[in-house]
């Protein structure tokens, strides 16, 4: 599901911000952007996120802004002066300021002292991560409530169209009979009435959609029951949607009657709108 969560913590000499972003994905795909200092804690943070966010392409961002006077990076004075002397030998006319600019870009001109993670600091980061997770879950929950209303509307629309199909079915059968009788009459050939009745029964059975109507109604009810469940049922809803689509397609292929096929097209349109949003459901 799509979502966003953010939390920041202010420490004595730095500000740390935790961001979580998620996009649609069938499984959990977690990508972390963390400063090297905190890499040893990455697995711990990943596990915390995985327990809370079941699905989605999730980006974790940990951003550190130094606000105090301390810095872990220092100029390696002896090496920089050596670089300046060597550059001056190559270009005697160059100004010292320009040589300094070039020298600080050279390898080992800056040295970084290895910092150790302070457990109190990491606890603050953990608290910020908890708040970011809470925020993204709320984001997802709010979006889920909107989706739930939309799903119920689409399923109700399909159920209403199915009711129209059921009411139209006797008219369709009559139309099929008349069309077969007309086709036989146009042959201008003598027809064995018994054989014709047998063939007529065969075609009517072939075009019969009673089972499809019952199964489609059951699938629609099962979708609503699953939707109201408190469990994580996104994948299950996807499977039910496939079954709904299968019954709608079969009704369309058997209909052989333009007004009913128009209803089938409308049902397919509603079902496609459901499928577009199912990846947003956990």
C-alpha positions in Angstrom: 0.0 0.0 0.0 1.0 3.6 -0.5 1.9 5.5 2.6 4.2 8.0 4.3 5.5 8.4 7.8 8.0 10.8 9.3 9.5 11.6 12.7 12.4 13.7 13.9 14.4 13.7 17.1 16.6 16.6 18.3 19.7 15.5 20.2 22.3 17.9 21.8 24.5 18.1 18.7 22.5 16.6 15.9 19.0 16.3 14.4 18.0 12.9 13.2 15.0 12.4 10.9 13.4 9.0 10.1 11.2 8.7 7.0 9.2 5.8 5.7 7.6 5.7 2.2 5.7 2.8 0.7 4.3 1.9 -2.7 2.3 -1.0 -4.0 3.9 -4.4 -4.1 2.7 -8.0 -3.7 5.4 -8.6 -1.0 7.5 -6.6 1.4 10.5 -5.0 -0.5 12.5 -2.9 2.0 15.2 -0.5 0.8 17.2 1.3 3.5 19.3 4.5 3.1 21.3 4.8 6.4 24.6 6.6 7.2 27.5 4.1 7.6 27.7 4.9 11.3 24.3 3.2 11.9 24.7 0.3 9.5 25.3 -2.2 12.4 21.7 -1.4 13.6 20.1 -1.8 10.1 19.0 -5.3 10.6 17.3 -4.5 13.9 15.4 -1.6 12.2 14.5 -3.8 9.2 13.0 -6.4 11.5 10.9 -3.8 13.4 9.5 -2.5 10.1 8.8 -6.0 8.7 6.7 -6.9 11.8 4.5 -3.8 11.2 4.3 -3.5 7.4 3.3 -6.8 5.8 3.5 -5.7 2.1 4.7 -2.9 -0.1 7.9 -1.4 -1.6 9.2 0.4 1.5 11.9 3.0 1.6 13.6 3.7 4.9 15.5 7.0 5.1 17.7 8.0 8.1 19.0 11.5 7.8 21.5 13.1 10.2 22.0 16.9 10.5 24.9 18.0 12.7 23.7 21.1 14.7 26.5 21.3 17.4 30.1 22.4 17.2 31.6 19.0 17.1 32.5 17.3 13.9 34.1 13.9 13.2 35.9 15.1 10.1 39.2 17.0 10.4 41.8 18.4 8.0 45.0 16.2 7.8 47.3 19.2 8.1 50.6 17.5 7.4 49.3 15.8 4.3 47.6 19.0 2.9 50.9 21.0 3.4 52.8 18.3 1.6 50.3 18.4 -1.3 50.7 22.2 -1.4 54.5 22.0 -1.6 54.3 19.4 -4.4 51.7 21.5 -6.4 53.9 24.6 -5.9 56.8 22.8 -7.4 54.7 21.9 -10.4 53.2 25.4 -10.8 55.5 28.0 -9.0 53.3 30.9 -10.2 50.1 29.6 -8.7 48.7 31.4 -5.6 48.7 29.5 -2.3 44.9 29.8 -1.9 44.4 28.1 -5.2 46.9 25.4 -4.3 45.0 24.9 -1.0 41.7 24.4 -2.8 43.3 21.7 -4.9 45.1 20.1 -2.0 42.0 19.5 0.1 40.5 17.5 -2.7 43.4 15.1 -2.8 43.3 11.6 -1.2 43.6 11.5 2.6 43.4 15.3 2.9 40.5 14.8 5.3 40.4 12.3 8.1 37.3 11.1 9.8 37.4 9.7 13.3 35.5 6.5 13.8 32.4 7.2 16.0 30.7 4.7 18.1 27.0 4.5 18.4 25.7 5.8 21.6 22.9 3.5 22.9 21.0 6.4 24.3 21.1 8.1 20.9 20.0 4.9 19.2 17.1 4.5 21.6 16.0 8.0 20.5 16.3 6.8 16.8 14.2 3.7 17.7 11.5 5.9 19.2 11.5 8.1 16.1 11.2 4.9 14.0 8.2 3.8 16.1 6.5 7.1 15.5 7.2 7.0 11.8 5.7 3.4 11.6 2.6 4.6 13.5 2.3 7.5 11.0 2.5 5.3 7.9 0.1 2.8 9.4 -2.4 5.6 10.0 -1.9 6.8 6.5 -2.6 3.3 5.2 -5.6 2.9 7.5 -7.2 6.1 6.2 -6.6 5.0 2.6 -8.0 1.6 3.4 -11.2 3.1 4.7 -11.7 4.9 1.4 -10.9 1.8 -0.6 -13.4 -0.2 1.5 -16.2 2.1 0.6 -15.2 2.0 -3.1 -15.0 -1.9 -3.0 -18.5 -2.1 -1.4 -19.9 0.3 -4.0 -18.4 -1.7 -6.9 -19.6 -5.1 -5.5 -23.1 -3.7 -5.0 -23.1 -2.4 -8.6 -22.1 -5.9 -9.9 -24.8 -7.5 -7.7 -27.3 -5.1 -9.1 -26.3 -5.9 -12.7 -26.4 -9.6 -11.9 -30.0 -9.1 -10.7 -30.8 -7.5 -14.1 -29.2 -10.5 -15.8 -31.4 -12.9 -13.8 -34.5 -10.9 -14.7 -33.5 -10.8 -18.3 -32.7 -14.5 -18.6 -36.2 -15.8 -19.5 -36.4 -13.1 -22.2 -33.0 -14.2 -23.5 -34.0 -17.9 -23.7 -37.2 -16.9 -25.6 -35.1 -14.9 -28.0 -32.7 -17.8 -28.5 -35.6 -20.2 -29.3 -37.2 -17.8 -31.8 -33.9 -17.3 -33.5 -33.3 -21.0 -33.9 -36.8 -21.6 -35.1 -36.4 -18.8 -37.6 -33.1 -20.2 -38.8 -34.8 -23.6 -39.4 -37.7 -22.0 -41.2 -35.4 -20.2 -43.6 -33.9 -23.5 -44.6 -37.2 -24.3 -46.2 -36.7 -28.0 -45.5 -38.9 -30.4 -43.7 -37.7 -30.9 -40.2 -38.2 -33.9 -37.9 -39.9 -32.3 -34.9 -38.5 -34.7 -32.4 -35.0 -34.2 -33.6 -35.5 -30.4 -33.7 -36.7 -30.5 -30.0 -33.6 -32.5 -29.1 -31.3 -30.0 -30.8 -33.2 -27.2 -29.2 -32.8 -28.7 -25.8 -29.1 -29.2 -26.5 -28.5 -25.5 -27.4 -30.6 -24.3 -24.5 -28.5 -26.3 -22.1 -25.4 -25.0 -23.8 -26.5 -21.4 -23.3 -27.8 -22.0 -19.8 -26.2 -19.7 -17.2 -28.0 -20.9 -14.0 -24.8 -22.2 -12.4 -22.8 -19.1 -13.3 -25.4 -16.8 -11.8 -25.4 -18.8 -8.5 -21.6 -19.0 -8.3 -21.2 -15.3 -9.1 -23.7 -14.4 -6.4 -21.8 -16.6 -3.9 -18.4 -15.1 -4.9 -19.8 -11.5 -4.4 -21.0 -12.5 -0.9 -17.7 -14.2 -0.1 -15.8 -11.0 -1.2 -17.9 -8.9 1.2 -17.4 -11.4 4.1 -13.6 -11.4 3.5 -13.5 -7.7 3.2 -15.2 -7.3 6.6 -12.7 -9.7 8.2 -10.0 -8.2 10.5 -7.3 -10.4 9.0 -4.9 -9.4 6.3 -6.8 -10.6 3.2 -5.4 -8.7 0.2 -4.2 -11.8 -1.7 -7.4 -13.7 -0.8 -9.5 -10.9 -2.2 -7.4 -11.1 -5.4 -8.2 -14.8 -5.7 -11.9 -14.2 -5.2 -11.8 -11.4 -7.8 -10.3 -13.9 -10.3 -13.3 -16.2 -9.7 -15.7 -13.3 -10.1 -14.1 -12.5 -13.4 -14.3 -16.1 -14.6 -18.1 -16.3 -13.9 -18.7 -12.9 -15.6 -16.7 -14.0 -18.7 -18.6 -17.3 -18.9 -21.9 -15.5 -18.7 -20.8 -13.2 -21.5 -19.7 -16.1 -23.7 -22.9 -17.9 -23.2 -25.3 -15.0 -23.3 -25.7 -14.8 -27.1 -28.0 -11.9 -26.5 -26.8 -8.3 -27.0 -28.7 -6.6 -24.1 -27.3 -9.2 -21.6 -23.8 -8.8 -23.1 -24.1 -5.1 -22.4 -24.7 -5.8 -18.7 -21.7 -8.1 -18.8 -19.5 -5.3 -20.1 -20.7 -3.1 -17.3 -19.8 -5.8 -14.7 -16.4 -6.2 -16.2 -15.8 -2.4 -15.9 -16.7 -2.5 -12.2 -14.5 -5.5 -11.7 -11.5 -3.8 -13.4 -11.8 -0.8 -11.0 -11.6 -3.3 -8.1 -8.5 -5.0 -9.5 -6.8 -1.6 -10.0 -7.0 -1.0 -6.2 -6.4 -4.5 -4.8 -2.6 -4.1 -4.6 -3.4 -1.4 -2.1 -4.9 -3.9 0.3 -2.7 -5.8 2.7 
